[in-house]
């Protein structure tokens, strides 16, 4: 028997939601699922995969063009599962 230890329900985002690196404006990839602790990103390019290495901390903006919504957040890449990368919300990094 497997125990689900998630504290938050996962929400499916529209196919249009994507993440952008705030440092250089490059597109990182599609954001597929979000929850109270973080979300999944499907990297867009080999460069995005490098930036999203497990353990890296980034400030990203998630954009959803259909609704004009955009949110900038600090994240830490926690794991890779197949093509998806799991990121966890992190406290703001001052000076970055």
BELZIBEL-V352924 format. One record per helix or strand of 2 or more residues. SS is the DSSP state (2 for helix, 1 for strand). FROM is the first residue (numbers start at 0). LEN is the number of residues. If there is no record, write none. Layout:
BEGIN
SS|FROM|LEN, SS|FROM|LEN
END
This chain:
BEGIN
1|10|2, 1|17|4, 1|26|8, 1|37|6, 2|45|6, 1|56|8, 1|68|13, 1|83|6
END
